[in-house]
Amino acid sequence: MTWKHKIHKVTAFEKTAPFTLKVTFDDETEQVINFLPVLDGPVFGALSDETVFDSVRIDPDVHTLVWENGADFDPATLHDWSQGYAVSPTADMKAAEEPGSSYNV
Protein backbone atom coordinates (compact mmCIF):
# COMPACT_ATOMS: atom_id res chain seq x y z
CA MET A 1 0.00 0.00 0.00
CA THR A 2 1.31 3.42 -0.91
CA TRP A 3 0.49 6.37 1.31
CA LYS A 4 0.42 9.80 -0.21
CA HIS A 5 0.75 12.86 1.97
CA LYS A 6 -0.69 15.89 0.23
CA ILE A 7 1.50 18.95 0.45
CA HIS A 8 -0.39 22.12 1.25
CA LYS A 9 0.88 25.65 1.69
CA VAL A 10 -0.65 28.41 3.78
CA THR A 11 -0.84 31.51 1.59
CA ALA A 12 -2.69 33.94 3.88
CA PHE A 13 -4.52 34.27 7.16
CA GLU A 14 -6.84 36.73 8.83
CA LYS A 15 -7.79 36.98 12.50
CA THR A 16 -11.58 36.74 12.73
CA ALA A 17 -12.00 36.49 16.52
CA PRO A 18 -9.79 35.90 19.56
CA PHE A 19 -7.72 32.76 18.90
CA THR A 20 -9.53 32.24 15.58
CA LEU A 21 -7.95 32.54 12.16
CA LYS A 22 -9.31 32.21 8.65
CA VAL A 23 -6.50 30.37 6.87
CA THR A 24 -6.17 30.34 3.07
CA PHE A 25 -4.27 27.63 1.20
CA ASP A 26 -2.58 27.35 -2.18
CA ASP A 27 -5.50 25.30 -3.54
CA GLU A 28 -7.75 28.31 -2.77
CA THR A 29 -9.58 26.55 0.06
CA GLU A 30 -10.09 28.19 3.45
CA GLN A 31 -10.51 26.98 6.99
CA VAL A 32 -11.79 29.05 9.90
CA ILE A 33 -10.02 27.58 12.92
CA ASN A 34 -10.63 28.31 16.59
CA PHE A 35 -7.31 27.25 18.11
CA LEU A 36 -8.27 27.86 21.76
CA PRO A 37 -9.38 24.27 22.54
CA VAL A 38 -5.96 22.87 21.58
CA LEU A 39 -3.78 25.50 23.27
CA ASP A 40 -2.39 23.38 26.08
CA GLY A 41 0.94 21.88 27.06
CA PRO A 42 4.44 23.35 27.10
CA VAL A 43 4.50 24.51 23.47
CA PHE A 44 0.93 25.33 22.51
CA GLY A 45 -0.10 26.44 26.02
CA ALA A 46 1.93 29.62 25.63
CA LEU A 47 -0.35 30.59 22.73
CA SER A 48 -3.31 30.86 25.13
CA ASP A 49 -1.92 34.34 25.91
CA GLU A 50 -3.62 36.41 23.21
CA THR A 51 -0.59 38.65 22.78
CA VAL A 52 1.59 35.61 22.04
CA PHE A 53 -1.10 34.09 19.79
CA ASP A 54 -1.30 37.31 17.81
CA SER A 55 2.42 37.04 16.96
CA VAL A 56 1.46 34.44 14.33
CA ARG A 57 3.05 34.72 10.90
CA ILE A 58 3.57 32.59 7.81
CA ASP A 59 6.99 31.00 7.60
CA PRO A 60 8.24 31.68 4.04
CA ASP A 61 10.21 28.43 3.88
CA VAL A 62 7.69 25.87 5.18
CA HIS A 63 4.52 27.82 4.27
CA THR A 64 2.68 27.31 7.52
CA LEU A 65 1.63 29.30 10.57
CA VAL A 66 4.40 29.79 13.12
CA TRP A 67 4.69 31.68 16.39
CA GLU A 68 7.58 33.43 18.08
CA ASN A 69 7.91 30.63 20.68
CA GLY A 70 8.56 28.03 17.95
CA ALA A 71 5.05 26.57 17.87
CA ASP A 72 3.70 25.61 14.48
CA PHE A 73 1.15 23.33 12.85
CA ASP A 74 1.67 21.08 9.84
CA PRO A 75 -0.06 22.83 6.92
CA ALA A 76 -1.82 19.55 6.03
CA THR A 77 -3.29 19.47 9.56
CA LEU A 78 -4.53 23.03 9.14
CA HIS A 79 -5.92 22.26 5.68
CA ASP A 80 -7.85 19.22 6.93
CA TRP A 81 -8.77 20.72 10.32
CA SER A 82 -11.81 19.09 11.82
CA GLN A 83 -14.15 20.23 14.54
CA GLY A 84 -13.00 17.02 16.22
CA TYR A 85 -9.76 18.82 17.01
CA ALA A 86 -11.75 21.21 19.17
CA VAL A 87 -11.56 18.93 22.17
CA SER A 88 -9.36 19.18 25.22
CA PRO A 89 -6.11 17.23 24.89
CA THR A 90 -6.19 13.74 26.38
CA ALA A 91 -3.72 12.58 29.00
CA ASP A 92 -1.79 10.73 26.26
CA MET A 93 -1.58 13.90 24.17
CA LYS A 94 -0.25 15.84 27.16
CA ALA A 95 2.21 13.06 28.03
CA ALA A 96 3.62 13.18 24.50
CA GLU A 97 4.74 16.78 25.06
CA GLU A 98 6.47 16.09 28.37
CA PRO A 99 10.28 16.16 28.35
CA GLY A 100 11.71 12.66 28.36
CA SER A 101 8.46 11.15 27.11
CA SER A 102 8.78 7.86 25.25
CA TYR A 103 6.57 9.51 22.60
CA ASN A 104 9.32 12.01 21.77
CA VAL A 105 11.83 10.79 19.23
Phi and psi in degrees as a GROMACS rama.xvg file:
@    title "Ramachandran Plot"
@    xaxis  label "Phi"
@    yaxis  label "Psi"
@TYPE xy
-106.347  127.706  THR-2
-99.0949  134.122  TRP-3
-116.589  128.167  LYS-4
-104.014  112.558  HIS-5
-67.4799  139.247  LYS-6
-98.2084  122.797  ILE-7
-120.939  153.05  HIS-8
-127.274  135.104  LYS-9
-79.1363  127.881  VAL-10
-108.271  -22.2438  THR-11
-164.197  162.517  ALA-12
-151.534  158.27  PHE-13
-143.732  132.657  GLU-14
-75.689  125.33  LYS-15
-109.981  -16.8719  THR-16
-167.702  169.549  ALA-17
-55.0283  128.79  PRO-18
63.5353  16.0387  PHE-19
-124.934  128.886  THR-20
-125.734  141.058  LEU-21
-93.9956  116.999  LYS-22
-108.877  130.468  VAL-23
-109.489  141.089  THR-24
-116.343  166.13  PHE-25
-65.173  -16.0014  ASP-26
-93.0906  13.2275  ASP-27
69.3281  14.6044  GLU-28
-87.9761  162.876  THR-29
-135.042  150.45  GLU-30
-131.127  134.361  GLN-31
-100.698  117.018  VAL-32
-120.684  124.044  ILE-33
-93.0013  107.704  ASN-34
-80.7908  -17.1524  PHE-35
-51.1234  -43.5106  LEU-36
-62.463  -19.6472  PRO-37
-106.096  5.76743  VAL-38
-86.3213  83.169  LEU-39
-147.562  161.158  ASP-40
90.3398  176.971  GLY-41
-66.9331  -28.7278  PRO-42
-94.9306  -56.8261  VAL-43
-78.1655  -21.99  PHE-44
-59.8831  -34.4195  GLY-45
-62.3013  -26.1546  ALA-46
-75.3799  -8.09095  LEU-47
-73.1056  -8.48098  SER-48
-84.5747  117.375  ASP-49
-59.1952  -32.2455  GLU-50
-64.2788  -42.7984  THR-51
-67.6334  -45.1166  VAL-52
-56.1114  -41.7823  PHE-53
-70.6788  -3.76181  ASP-54
-81.8694  5.44729  SER-55
-56.3187  144.779  VAL-56
-151.265  170.971  ARG-57
-98.0034  124.362  ILE-58
-74.2041  124.141  ASP-59
-70.5735  -16.766  PRO-60
-90.5115  -42.3601  ASP-61
-104.395  -5.02069  VAL-62
55.778  48.9129  HIS-63
-142.012  173.16  THR-64
-76.8899  133.072  LEU-65
-135.622  156.431  VAL-66
-122.374  162.342  TRP-67
-62.2838  -22.1957  GLU-68
-87.5959  3.66066  ASN-69
96.0397  -5.52156  GLY-70
-68.7513  143.964  ALA-71
-157.462  167.42  ASP-72
-126.352  140.989  PHE-73
-57.9363  131.568  ASP-74
-60.5453  -28.8703  PRO-75
-67.1398  -36.4494  ALA-76
-64.2519  -44.1181  THR-77
-63.9028  -43.1818  LEU-78
-60.4952  -40.5304  HIS-79
-102.838  22.7811  ASP-80
-53.06  137.199  TRP-81
-121.38  151.243  SER-82
-61.3046  -18.8476  GLN-83
-63.4587  -21.8154  GLY-84
-74.4677  -12.9949  TYR-85
-86.0223  46.824  ALA-86
-123.027  156.602  VAL-87
-66.2841  143.441  SER-88
-59.9984  141.778  PRO-89
-77.8272  170.118  THR-90
-60.0167  -37.9996  ALA-91
-64.6456  -39.6666  ASP-92
-64.1734  -41.4072  MET-93
-66.8524  -40.3961  LYS-94
-62.9229  -33.1587  ALA-95
-65.7235  -23.8309  ALA-96
-90.0492  -10.2673  GLU-97
-71.0303  139.77  GLU-98
-58.635  137.394  PRO-99
81.7995  2.08521  GLY-100
-62.021  144.341  SER-101
-69.9539  -13.6814  SER-102
-75.5572  -27.6612  TYR-103
-76.131  135.626  ASN-104
